[in-house]
């Protein structure tokens, strides 16, 4: 672990971290990069098995992404970082020289260089008086030539649009070529991703993950500096800053008390890049969020990883989450990729006298106690509990479009994600998913839910949330999950089954899940309805003290660690079918299945489906001491009642909970 300065609990009562802590981490990473640099410093050659895009891209990413971090460090403290500026200036001069033996992969040679060009442009913008100033005319001309190859070139229709924008406006600022039509196209695409509440989808699908914070609001704030004197963009800049604050209203609820970010979505190996939106709000300086709150959010997240060994004492960020775990990699992830974590260190570009560094830390939502918040854009029910854990129940995100029938992406399509658990990311748990699922199991294969219809998410009261979605059960035949956990597709045959309605009612550590299988496609003999609970990783063991609704076992399955218990419990009068069909249950145990350390346990429960009938299940994730009593679901003439273990009662109307007239619980 990195040796850190003493904690300052007066300035930072929640984390103890100050600017000195951030500087120590940044300098450790940058010193590590220097140890793995080529002779000119233009290539950072981290050791290990090459990534999916090859060693040349790994080495380019190692430079550009650590240069972004270096640019923050230099911009915020130019007097004490002169040698760092000289080091990266030498590397740039060699990298952009097409005849140099240590030159970079060029944009016309590999599309990934477009991504890295944006990091280069951003860093050079922030270090105009230091790094850019040290480049001679030849190096400047070659830098402009290198970046200019991006103009007019295509890119994936997602956050990559900001890469071309950053390059274009930097080029204009240094007398290079740019395209006004490119800009119009880029902004039009990005505007189409905007959603209410400051959220932005990373593309045209239900693409909600950390890119909504570490990319889409991050670049606009730095870009705003490039156009601060251009009245043509004033309204757009104002809109971006306001939307960032709106987004943070939700996003600040998604950080655990221990600083853990939500473990959901792709590119998780970027780790504390999740701190980027908080620092972006501090960077533009007009946020309605207190600067001490923004630093609390950012410091908590980087501290979470540093205390768990990322980066290691040599400044290396491996492919992994806390510890090295290669299976977290996507098909584009390489040895230099994790250094996008630099985005979460933007605050270092602010001087030590800035309020973001001098204001006392303020509490996050989770620090203030339990909360319940419906996030409408991503379709999430967010619950924070006094144990410091944030969990979401997901009825709006699958990285797909409605009506598609691709396999479920485990980092997007699960019913639940939290700051204390991780979904199963290795086979067979991805091809035959159990955790976080509602599945019709046919011939041993569980159905998938991607392409579902999104319902509403709403607060029933201050403590209780409701959300729903409807999926068409489908089975990808012969599907084997690859390393691309989020954007992969299935090109084989797909079998289709009935629609499944799922309604979630959340209260504290419990979710009551109401499930109905429709009769619009025939059930087959042997079909079972399976509900999979949370994947709990650690020193797992069976939990025999968990509640069951009656003495007729097996109606529940439980597992626990020292900190947490998780279980699935059959509830209510609609638990058994007309024939009193028996349940089966169990706990799936997997080794090395998530990026967290330890074995993984997944409780599950199965029953025979009864077309048209509603079934009720309780899903729990929380302290073992809070898992002694399950919710009680009952039906009265005026509606359904849920009696929660804390004594709170939720009344659900008999009137439709779902928006279609044929989908009434």
C-alpha positions as CSV (number, residue, x, y, z in Angstrom):
1,X,0.0,0.0,0.0
2,X,1.1,3.6,-0.7
3,X,2.6,5.4,2.3
4,X,0.3,8.4,2.9
5,X,0.5,11.6,4.9
6,X,-1.2,11.8,8.3
7,X,-5.0,12.2,8.2
8,X,-6.5,15.6,8.8
9,X,-9.9,14.8,10.5
10,X,-10.6,18.5,11.2
11,X,-10.6,19.5,7.6
12,X,-11.8,16.1,6.3
13,X,-13.9,14.5,9.1
14,X,-15.1,11.7,6.8
15,X,-12.0,10.6,4.9
16,X,-9.1,12.4,6.6
17,X,-7.7,13.1,3.1
18,X,-6.2,16.4,2.0
19,X,-4.5,17.6,-1.1
20,X,-1.3,16.1,0.2
21,X,-2.8,12.6,0.0
22,X,-3.9,13.2,-3.6
23,X,-0.5,14.5,-4.6
24,X,1.2,11.5,-3.0
25,X,-1.0,9.1,-5.0
26,X,-0.5,11.0,-8.2
27,X,3.2,11.2,-7.8
28,X,3.4,7.5,-7.0
29,X,1.5,6.7,-10.3
30,X,3.7,9.1,-12.3
31,X,6.9,7.7,-10.8
32,X,5.7,4.2,-11.7
33,X,5.1,5.4,-15.2
34,X,8.7,6.8,-15.4
35,X,10.1,3.4,-14.3
36,X,8.3,1.7,-17.3
37,X,9.0,4.4,-19.9
38,X,11.0,4.0,-23.1
39,X,14.2,6.0,-23.4
40,X,12.5,9.1,-24.6
41,X,9.5,8.6,-22.4
42,X,7.0,8.5,-25.3
43,X,5.9,4.9,-24.6
44,X,4.9,3.6,-21.2
45,X,5.5,-0.2,-21.3
46,X,3.7,-1.7,-18.3
47,X,4.6,-5.3,-17.8
48,X,2.1,-8.1,-18.4
49,X,0.1,-9.9,-21.1
50,X,-0.9,-7.5,-23.9
51,X,-4.5,-6.2,-24.1
52,X,-7.0,-6.9,-26.8
53,X,-5.7,-4.1,-29.0
54,X,-2.1,-5.0,-28.9
55,X,1.1,-3.8,-27.2
56,X,1.5,-0.7,-29.4
57,X,-1.9,0.6,-28.1
58,X,-1.0,-0.4,-24.6
59,X,2.1,1.7,-24.7
60,X,0.3,4.7,-26.2
61,X,-2.4,4.5,-23.6
62,X,0.2,4.3,-20.9
63,X,1.6,7.6,-22.1
64,X,-1.5,9.6,-22.9
65,X,-3.5,8.6,-19.8
66,X,-0.7,9.2,-17.4
67,X,0.0,12.5,-19.3
68,X,-3.6,13.5,-18.4
69,X,-2.8,12.9,-14.8
70,X,0.5,14.8,-15.2
71,X,-1.3,17.7,-16.8
72,X,-3.6,18.0,-13.7
73,X,-0.6,17.9,-11.4
74,X,1.3,20.5,-13.5
75,X,-1.6,22.8,-14.0
76,X,-2.4,22.9,-10.2
77,X,1.2,23.3,-9.1
78,X,3.4,24.5,-12.0
79,X,6.3,25.8,-9.8
80,X,7.0,22.4,-8.3
81,X,6.4,20.2,-11.4
82,X,8.9,21.6,-13.9
83,X,10.8,18.4,-14.3
84,X,7.5,16.5,-14.8
85,X,6.6,19.0,-17.6
86,X,10.0,18.5,-19.2
87,X,9.6,14.8,-19.1
88,X,6.3,14.7,-20.8
89,X,7.3,17.3,-23.4
90,X,10.2,15.0,-24.4
91,X,7.8,12.1,-24.7
92,X,5.4,14.1,-26.9
93,X,8.1,15.3,-29.2
94,X,9.2,11.7,-29.9
95,X,5.7,10.3,-30.1
96,X,4.4,12.6,-32.7
97,X,7.5,12.3,-34.9
98,X,6.6,9.9,-37.7
99,X,10.2,9.0,-38.3
100,X,11.2,8.3,-34.6
101,X,11.7,4.7,-33.5
102,X,9.5,5.4,-30.5
103,X,6.7,7.1,-32.4
104,X,3.1,6.5,-31.5
105,X,0.5,4.6,-33.4
106,X,-1.1,7.1,-35.6
107,X,-4.8,7.9,-35.9
108,X,-4.9,6.6,-39.5
109,X,-3.4,3.3,-38.3
110,X,-5.7,2.4,-35.4
111,X,-9.0,3.9,-34.3
112,X,-8.1,3.7,-30.6
113,X,-5.6,6.5,-31.2
114,X,-8.6,8.8,-31.6
115,X,-9.4,8.2,-27.9
116,X,-5.8,8.9,-26.9
117,X,-5.7,12.0,-29.1
118,X,-8.4,13.5,-26.9
119,X,-6.3,12.9,-23.7
120,X,-3.3,14.5,-25.4
121,X,-5.4,17.6,-26.5
122,X,-6.9,18.0,-23.1
123,X,-3.5,17.7,-21.3
124,X,-1.8,20.1,-23.7
125,X,-4.7,22.6,-23.2
126,X,-4.2,22.6,-19.4
127,X,-0.4,22.9,-19.8
128,X,0.0,25.5,-22.5
129,X,2.5,27.5,-20.5
130,X,4.5,24.6,-19.4
131,X,4.5,21.5,-21.6
132,X,3.2,23.1,-24.9
133,X,5.6,26.0,-24.3
134,X,8.6,23.6,-24.2
135,X,7.9,22.0,-27.6
136,X,9.9,23.5,-30.5
137,X,8.2,24.6,-33.8
138,X,8.9,21.2,-35.3
139,X,7.3,19.3,-32.5
140,X,4.3,21.6,-32.4
141,X,3.8,21.2,-36.1
142,X,4.0,17.4,-35.8
143,X,1.6,17.4,-32.9
144,X,-0.9,19.4,-34.9
145,X,-0.4,17.0,-37.8
146,X,-0.9,14.0,-35.5
147,X,-4.1,15.3,-34.1
148,X,-5.5,16.6,-37.4
149,X,-6.0,13.1,-38.7
150,X,-9.1,12.9,-36.5
151,X,-10.9,15.6,-38.4
152,X,-13.6,14.2,-40.7
153,X,-13.1,10.7,-39.3
154,X,-15.9,8.5,-38.0
155,X,-16.2,7.2,-34.5
156,X,-18.6,5.0,-32.4
157,X,-21.8,7.0,-31.8
158,X,-21.4,7.4,-28.0
159,X,-19.1,9.3,-25.7
160,X,-16.4,9.3,-28.4
161,X,-18.0,12.3,-29.9
162,X,-16.3,14.3,-27.1
163,X,-12.9,13.1,-28.2
164,X,-13.3,14.7,-31.6
165,X,-14.7,17.9,-30.1
166,X,-11.7,18.2,-27.7
167,X,-9.2,17.7,-30.4
168,X,-11.0,20.1,-32.8
169,X,-11.2,23.0,-30.4
170,X,-7.6,22.5,-29.2
171,X,-6.4,22.5,-32.8
172,X,-8.2,25.7,-33.4
173,X,-6.6,27.3,-30.3
174,X,-3.1,26.6,-31.6
175,X,-3.7,27.5,-35.3
176,X,-4.5,24.0,-36.5
177,X,-7.2,22.8,-38.9
178,X,-10.7,22.0,-37.7
179,X,-14.1,21.3,-39.2
180,X,-17.2,23.3,-38.3
181,X,-19.4,20.6,-39.9
182,X,-17.7,18.0,-37.6
183,X,-18.6,20.1,-34.6
184,X,-22.2,20.5,-35.7
185,X,-22.5,16.7,-36.2
186,X,-20.8,15.9,-32.9
187,X,-23.0,18.3,-30.8
188,X,-26.2,17.1,-32.6
189,X,-25.3,13.5,-31.7
190,X,-24.6,14.3,-28.1
191,X,-27.7,16.4,-27.7
192,X,-29.7,13.3,-28.7
193,X,-28.4,11.5,-25.7
194,X,-29.6,14.0,-23.1
195,X,-32.3,12.9,-20.7
196,X,-34.1,14.6,-17.8
197,X,-32.4,15.0,-14.5
198,X,-29.0,15.7,-16.0
199,X,-28.6,12.1,-17.2
200,X,-27.0,11.2,-20.5
201,X,-27.2,7.9,-22.2
202,X,-23.8,6.7,-23.6
203,X,-25.4,6.1,-27.0
204,X,-28.8,5.4,-28.3
205,X,-29.7,2.4,-26.1
206,X,-30.4,2.1,-22.3
207,X,-26.6,2.7,-21.8
208,X,-26.3,3.9,-18.2
209,X,-23.1,3.4,-16.3
210,X,-20.1,5.3,-15.0
211,X,-19.5,6.8,-18.5
212,X,-22.5,9.0,-17.6
213,X,-20.1,10.6,-15.1
214,X,-16.5,10.0,-16.0
215,X,-16.8,10.9,-19.7
216,X,-20.0,12.7,-20.7
217,X,-20.1,15.5,-18.1
218,X,-16.3,15.5,-17.7
219,X,-15.2,16.7,-21.1
220,X,-17.8,19.5,-21.4
221,X,-16.4,21.2,-18.3
222,X,-12.8,21.2,-19.6
223,X,-14.0,22.1,-23.1
224,X,-15.8,25.1,-21.6
225,X,-12.4,26.7,-20.9
226,X,-11.6,26.5,-24.6
227,X,-14.6,28.5,-25.5
228,X,-15.0,30.8,-22.5
229,X,-14.6,33.9,-24.6
230,X,-16.9,32.7,-27.4
231,X,-20.5,34.0,-26.9
232,X,-21.7,31.5,-29.4
233,X,-21.2,28.7,-26.9
234,X,-22.3,30.5,-23.7
235,X,-25.7,28.9,-23.6
236,X,-24.4,25.5,-24.2
237,X,-21.8,25.9,-21.5
238,X,-24.5,27.0,-19.0
239,X,-26.6,24.1,-19.9
240,X,-23.7,21.6,-19.3
241,X,-22.9,23.0,-15.9
242,X,-26.5,23.0,-14.8
243,X,-27.0,19.4,-16.1
244,X,-23.9,18.3,-14.2
245,X,-25.3,19.6,-11.0
246,X,-28.6,17.8,-11.7
247,X,-26.8,14.6,-12.4
248,X,-24.9,14.9,-9.2
249,X,-28.2,15.2,-7.3
250,X,-28.6,11.5,-8.2
251,X,-25.0,10.4,-8.5
252,X,-24.0,11.4,-5.0
253,X,-26.5,8.9,-3.8
254,X,-24.6,6.1,-5.5
255,X,-21.5,6.2,-3.3
256,X,-21.2,4.0,-0.3
257,X,-20.1,5.3,3.1
258,X,-16.7,3.5,2.6
259,X,-16.3,5.4,-0.7
260,X,-17.2,2.3,-2.9
261,X,-18.8,3.3,-6.1
262,X,-21.6,1.2,-7.6
263,X,-20.1,-1.9,-9.2
264,X,-22.0,-1.8,-12.4
265,X,-21.3,-1.1,-16.1
266,X,-18.3,-1.6,-18.3
267,X,-14.7,-0.3,-18.0
268,X,-14.7,-0.8,-14.2
269,X,-10.9,-1.2,-14.3
270,X,-10.9,2.7,-14.5
271,X,-11.7,2.5,-10.8
272,X,-11.6,6.0,-9.2
273,X,-12.4,7.7,-12.5
274,X,-15.8,7.6,-10.8
275,X,-14.7,10.7,-8.9
276,X,-14.6,12.7,-12.2
277,X,-18.1,14.3,-12.0
278,X,-17.6,15.6,-8.5
279,X,-14.3,17.2,-9.5
280,X,-15.7,18.5,-12.7
281,X,-18.3,20.4,-10.7
282,X,-15.6,21.9,-8.5
283,X,-13.5,22.7,-11.6
284,X,-16.1,24.9,-13.2
285,X,-16.6,26.7,-9.9
286,X,-20.3,27.5,-10.1
287,X,-21.8,24.3,-8.7
288,X,-24.7,24.5,-6.2
289,X,-23.1,21.6,-4.4
290,X,-20.8,22.6,-1.6
291,X,-17.1,22.2,-2.5
292,X,-16.6,20.2,0.7
293,X,-19.2,17.8,-0.4
294,X,-17.6,17.4,-3.8
295,X,-14.2,16.7,-2.2
296,X,-15.9,14.2,0.2
297,X,-17.3,12.3,-2.8
298,X,-14.0,12.3,-4.7
299,X,-11.7,11.6,-1.7
300,X,-13.9,8.8,-0.5
301,X,-13.8,7.0,-3.8
302,X,-10.0,7.2,-4.4
303,X,-9.4,6.3,-0.7
304,X,-11.5,3.2,-1.1
305,X,-9.2,1.9,-3.8
306,X,-5.9,3.1,-2.4
307,X,-6.6,1.4,1.0
308,X,-7.2,-1.9,-1.0
309,X,-4.0,-1.8,-3.0
310,X,-4.9,0.1,-6.2
311,X,-2.5,1.5,-7.2
312,X,0.1,-0.7,-5.6
313,X,3.1,0.6,-3.8
314,X,5.0,0.9,-7.1
315,X,2.3,3.0,-8.7
316,X,0.9,0.4,-11.0
317,X,-2.8,0.1,-11.7
318,X,-3.5,-3.5,-12.8
319,X,-6.4,-4.7,-14.8
320,X,-8.8,-5.4,-11.9
321,X,-10.9,-3.7,-9.2
322,X,-9.2,-3.9,-5.9
323,X,-6.6,-6.5,-6.7
324,X,-5.4,-7.7,-10.2
325,X,-8.3,-9.6,-11.8
326,X,-7.8,-10.0,-15.6
327,X,-11.4,-11.2,-16.2
328,X,-12.7,-7.6,-15.6
329,X,-11.2,-6.6,-18.9
330,X,-13.3,-5.8,-22.0
331,X,-12.1,-6.6,-25.4
332,X,-10.6,-3.1,-25.7
333,X,-8.8,-3.2,-22.3
334,X,-5.1,-3.2,-22.2
335,X,-2.2,-2.7,-19.8
336,X,-2.4,1.1,-20.1
337,X,-6.2,1.3,-20.0
338,X,-6.6,1.5,-16.2
339,X,-4.9,4.9,-16.1
340,X,-8.2,6.5,-17.3
341,X,-8.5,6.5,-13.5
342,X,-6.7,9.9,-14.0
343,X,-10.0,11.5,-14.8
344,X,-11.0,11.1,-11.2
345,X,-8.0,13.2,-10.2
346,X,-9.0,16.4,-12.1
347,X,-9.1,18.3,-8.7
348,X,-5.3,18.4,-8.8
349,X,-5.6,20.9,-11.6
350,X,-7.1,23.4,-9.0
351,X,-4.6,25.3,-6.9
352,X,-4.2,24.4,-3.2
353,X,-6.0,27.7,-2.3
354,X,-9.2,26.6,-4.1
355,X,-12.3,26.1,-1.9
356,X,-12.5,22.5,-3.2
357,X,-9.3,21.9,-1.1
358,X,-9.9,24.3,1.8
359,X,-13.6,23.8,2.6
360,X,-14.4,21.3,5.3
361,X,-15.8,18.0,4.1
362,X,-19.6,17.8,4.1
363,X,-21.6,14.5,4.4
364,X,-22.7,12.4,1.4
365,X,-26.3,11.3,1.4
366,X,-25.3,7.9,2.8
367,X,-23.4,9.7,5.6
368,X,-26.7,11.4,6.7
369,X,-28.5,8.1,7.1
370,X,-30.8,5.8,5.3
371,X,-32.5,7.1,2.1
372,X,-34.7,6.0,-0.7
373,X,-34.4,7.7,-4.1
374,X,-36.1,6.8,-7.5
375,X,-33.8,7.6,-10.4
376,X,-36.1,7.8,-13.4
377,X,-33.6,8.1,-16.3
378,X,-31.7,4.9,-15.7
379,X,-34.8,3.2,-14.1
380,X,-33.1,2.5,-10.8
381,X,-34.5,2.3,-7.3
382,X,-31.6,3.5,-5.0
383,X,-31.6,2.5,-1.4
384,X,-29.1,3.6,1.2
385,X,-29.0,1.9,4.6
386,X,-27.4,2.6,7.9
387,X,-24.8,-0.1,7.2
388,X,-23.3,2.4,4.7
389,X,-24.3,0.3,1.6
390,X,-26.0,1.6,-1.4
391,X,-28.0,-0.8,-3.5
392,X,-30.1,-0.3,-6.7
393,X,-32.8,-2.4,-8.1
394,X,-32.7,-2.1,-11.9
395,X,-35.8,-1.7,-14.1
396,X,-34.3,0.5,-16.8
397,X,-30.8,-0.4,-17.9
398,X,-29.6,-3.3,-20.0
399,X,-27.2,-1.7,-22.6
400,X,-29.8,-2.7,-25.2
401,X,-32.8,-1.3,-27.0
402,X,-36.4,-2.4,-26.3
403,X,-37.4,-5.5,-28.2
404,X,-34.0,-6.9,-28.8
405,X,-33.3,-10.4,-27.8
406,X,-29.5,-10.5,-27.1
407,X,-28.1,-12.2,-24.0
408,X,-28.1,-10.4,-20.7
409,X,-24.9,-8.4,-20.1
410,X,-24.0,-9.2,-16.5
411,X,-22.8,-5.6,-15.8
412,X,-26.1,-4.1,-17.0
413,X,-29.1,-6.4,-17.0
414,X,-29.1,-7.7,-13.4
415,X,-32.0,-6.7,-11.2
416,X,-29.6,-5.5,-8.5
417,X,-26.2,-3.8,-8.1
418,X,-24.6,-2.4,-5.0
419,X,-21.5,-0.8,-3.5
420,X,-20.7,-4.0,-1.6
421,X,-21.3,-6.8,-4.1
422,X,-20.3,-7.6,-7.7
423,X,-22.2,-9.6,-10.3
424,X,-20.8,-12.9,-11.5
425,X,-18.6,-12.2,-14.4
426,X,-17.2,-15.6,-15.4
427,X,-18.7,-18.6,-17.0
428,X,-20.8,-20.5,-16.4
429,X,-22.4,-17.7,-14.3
430,X,-22.7,-15.4,-17.4
431,X,-24.0,-17.8,-20.0
432,X,-26.3,-19.5,-17.5
433,X,-27.0,-16.5,-15.1
434,X,-28.4,-17.1,-11.6
435,X,-27.5,-14.0,-9.6
436,X,-29.8,-11.0,-9.9
437,X,-32.3,-12.7,-12.2
438,X,-35.9,-13.7,-12.7
439,X,-35.7,-16.6,-15.2
440,X,-37.9,-19.2,-16.7
441,X,-35.7,-22.3,-16.7
442,X,-36.3,-24.7,-19.6
443,X,-34.2,-27.8,-20.2
444,X,-31.7,-26.5,-17.7
445,X,-31.3,-23.1,-19.5
446,X,-32.3,-19.9,-17.8
447,X,-34.1,-17.2,-19.9
448,X,-32.6,-13.8,-20.4
449,X,-34.4,-10.4,-20.0
450,X,-32.6,-7.9,-22.2
451,X,-34.7,-5.8,-24.5
452,X,-37.4,-5.5,-21.8
453,X,-40.1,-2.8,-21.7
454,X,-39.2,-0.2,-19.1
455,X,-41.9,0.8,-16.6
456,X,-42.1,3.5,-14.0
457,X,-39.9,4.1,-11.0
458,X,-41.5,6.1,-8.2
459,X,-41.5,6.8,-4.5
460,X,-44.5,5.3,-2.6
461,X,-43.4,7.2,0.5
462,X,-40.2,8.6,2.0
463,X,-38.8,5.1,2.7
464,X,-40.4,2.9,0.0
465,X,-39.9,2.8,-3.8
466,X,-41.6,0.9,-6.6
467,X,-40.5,0.0,-10.1
468,X,-41.4,-2.5,-12.8
469,X,-40.5,-3.9,-16.2
470,X,-41.8,-6.5,-18.6
471,X,-39.5,-8.8,-20.5
472,X,-40.0,-11.6,-23.1
473,X,-38.2,-14.7,-21.9
474,X,-35.6,-15.7,-24.5
475,X,-32.9,-18.3,-24.6
476,X,-29.7,-17.8,-26.6
477,X,-28.8,-21.3,-27.9
478,X,-25.2,-22.3,-27.7
479,X,-24.2,-19.0,-26.2
480,X,-20.7,-18.7,-24.6
481,X,-19.9,-15.4,-23.0
482,X,-16.6,-13.8,-24.0
483,X,-14.6,-11.1,-22.2
484,X,-16.7,-8.3,-23.5
485,X,-19.1,-7.9,-20.6
486,X,-21.5,-5.2,-21.9
487,X,-21.5,-4.8,-25.7
488,X,-21.3,-8.4,-27.0
489,X,-24.0,-10.0,-29.1
490,X,-25.2,-13.5,-29.9
491,X,-25.3,-14.5,-33.5
492,X,-26.8,-18.0,-33.0
493,X,-30.4,-19.1,-32.6
494,X,-32.7,-17.7,-30.0
495,X,-35.7,-19.4,-28.6
496,X,-38.6,-17.2,-27.3
497,X,-41.1,-17.8,-24.5
498,X,-43.8,-15.9,-22.6
499,X,-43.7,-12.4,-21.2
500,X,-42.7,-11.9,-17.6
501,X,-43.8,-9.0,-15.5
502,X,-41.6,-8.0,-12.5
503,X,-42.6,-5.4,-9.9
504,X,-40.1,-4.4,-7.2
505,X,-41.1,-2.7,-4.0
506,X,-38.0,-1.7,-2.0
507,X,-37.7,-0.7,1.7
508,X,-34.3,-0.6,3.4
509,X,-32.3,-3.8,2.9
510,X,-35.4,-5.7,1.5
511,X,-37.0,-5.9,-1.9
512,X,-40.3,-7.6,-2.4
513,X,-40.4,-8.9,-5.9
514,X,-43.8,-9.7,-7.5
515,X,-43.5,-11.8,-10.6
516,X,-46.1,-13.0,-13.2
517,X,-45.5,-15.2,-16.1
518,X,-48.0,-14.5,-18.9
519,X,-49.9,-17.1,-20.9
520,X,-49.1,-15.5,-24.3
521,X,-46.7,-18.4,-25.0
522,X,-47.2,-21.9,-23.8
523,X,-45.3,-23.2,-20.8
524,X,-43.6,-26.6,-21.3
525,X,-43.5,-29.6,-18.9
526,X,-40.6,-29.1,-16.5
527,X,-40.4,-25.3,-16.8
528,X,-39.5,-23.7,-13.5
529,X,-39.5,-20.1,-12.4
530,X,-36.2,-19.2,-10.7
531,X,-35.4,-16.1,-8.7
532,X,-31.7,-15.5,-8.1
533,X,-30.5,-13.3,-5.2
534,X,-27.4,-11.2,-4.8
535,X,-24.0,-12.6,-5.5
536,X,-22.1,-12.2,-2.2
537,X,-18.3,-12.5,-2.3
538,X,-16.0,-13.0,0.6
539,X,-15.6,-15.6,3.3
540,X,-19.0,-17.0,2.5
541,X,-20.9,-19.6,4.5
542,X,-24.5,-20.8,4.8
543,X,-26.8,-18.7,6.9
544,X,-29.1,-20.9,8.9
545,X,-30.7,-18.0,11.0
546,X,-32.3,-16.3,8.0
547,X,-36.1,-16.1,8.0
548,X,-38.5,-18.4,6.2
549,X,-42.2,-17.8,5.7
550,X,-43.2,-21.1,7.3
551,X,-41.8,-24.4,8.7
552,X,-42.3,-26.0,5.3
553,X,-38.8,-26.0,3.9
554,X,-37.4,-25.3,1.5
555,X,-38.9,-21.9,1.0
556,X,-35.8,-19.8,1.4
557,X,-32.0,-19.8,0.7
558,X,-29.4,-17.8,2.5
559,X,-25.7,-17.1,2.6
560,X,-23.6,-14.8,4.6
561,X,-20.2,-13.3,5.3
562,X,-19.1,-11.7,8.6
563,X,-20.5,-8.3,7.3
564,X,-23.5,-9.2,5.1
565,X,-26.3,-11.7,4.7
566,X,-28.2,-12.3,1.5
567,X,-31.2,-14.4,0.8
568,X,-34.3,-15.2,-1.3
569,X,-37.5,-16.0,0.5
570,X,-40.9,-17.1,-0.8
571,X,-43.6,-14.7,0.5
572,X,-47.4,-14.3,0.6
573,X,-50.5,-16.1,-0.5
574,X,-49.4,-16.2,-4.1
575,X,-46.4,-18.3,-3.4
576,X,-47.7,-21.7,-4.5
577,X,-49.6,-22.6,-7.6
578,X,-53.0,-24.2,-7.8
579,X,-51.5,-27.6,-7.1
580,X,-49.4,-26.5,-4.2
581,X,-46.3,-26.9,-6.3
582,X,-43.2,-27.4,-4.1
583,X,-40.3,-25.1,-4.1
584,X,-36.6,-26.0,-4.4
585,X,-33.8,-23.7,-3.3
586,X,-30.1,-23.7,-2.9
587,X,-26.9,-21.6,-2.8
588,X,-24.6,-21.6,-5.8
589,X,-21.0,-21.5,-4.8
590,X,-18.4,-20.2,-7.3
591,X,-14.7,-19.6,-7.1
592,X,-13.0,-16.5,-8.5
593,X,-16.3,-15.3,-10.1
594,X,-16.2,-11.6,-9.3
595,X,-13.5,-8.9,-9.0
596,X,-13.9,-8.9,-5.2
597,X,-11.7,-11.2,-3.1
598,X,-13.1,-14.6,-2.0
599,X,-15.6,-17.2,-3.0
600,X,-19.1,-16.2,-4.2
601,X,-22.4,-17.4,-3.0
602,X,-25.7,-16.9,-4.8
603,X,-29.0,-18.0,-3.1
604,X,-31.8,-19.0,-5.4
605,X,-35.3,-20.3,-5.2
606,X,-37.4,-22.2,-7.9
607,X,-41.1,-23.0,-8.2
608,X,-43.4,-24.2,-10.9
609,X,-44.8,-21.3,-12.9
610,X,-48.5,-20.7,-12.9
611,X,-49.4,-18.7,-15.9
612,X,-51.3,-15.5,-15.0
613,X,-50.7,-15.8,-11.2
614,X,-48.6,-13.4,-9.2
615,X,-45.8,-14.8,-7.0
616,X,-44.1,-12.9,-4.3
617,X,-40.5,-13.2,-3.2
618,X,-38.3,-11.3,-0.7
619,X,-34.7,-10.4,-1.7
620,X,-32.4,-9.3,1.1
621,X,-28.9,-7.8,1.2
622,X,-27.8,-6.4,4.6
623,X,-26.4,-7.0,8.0
624,X,-27.1,-10.6,9.3
625,X,-28.7,-9.1,12.4
626,X,-31.3,-7.4,10.2
627,X,-32.2,-10.7,8.3
628,X,-34.1,-12.4,11.1
629,X,-37.6,-11.4,9.9
630,X,-39.0,-11.3,6.3
631,X,-41.6,-9.0,5.0
632,X,-45.2,-10.3,5.0
633,X,-47.3,-9.9,1.8
634,X,-51.1,-10.2,2.3
635,X,-54.2,-9.4,0.2
636,X,-57.2,-7.5,1.5
637,X,-60.3,-6.2,-0.3
638,X,-58.7,-2.8,-0.8
639,X,-55.4,-4.0,-2.1
640,X,-52.2,-5.8,-1.2
641,X,-50.2,-5.0,2.0
642,X,-46.5,-5.4,2.6
643,X,-45.6,-5.4,6.3
644,X,-41.9,-4.7,6.6
645,X,-39.7,-6.1,9.4
646,X,-39.4,-2.6,10.9
647,X,-43.1,-2.3,11.3
648,X,-43.7,0.0,8.3
649,X,-46.7,-1.0,6.1
650,X,-47.0,-0.4,2.4
651,X,-50.3,-0.6,0.7
652,X,-50.4,-1.5,-3.0
653,X,-53.7,-0.8,-4.8
654,X,-55.6,-3.6,-6.6
655,X,-55.8,-1.1,-9.5
656,X,-53.1,-1.6,-12.2
657,X,-49.5,-1.2,-11.1
658,X,-48.4,-1.7,-14.7
659,X,-49.3,0.7,-17.5
660,X,-51.0,-2.0,-19.7
661,X,-54.5,-3.1,-18.9
662,X,-53.5,-6.8,-19.3
663,X,-50.8,-6.5,-16.6
664,X,-52.6,-6.0,-13.3
665,X,-51.2,-7.7,-10.1
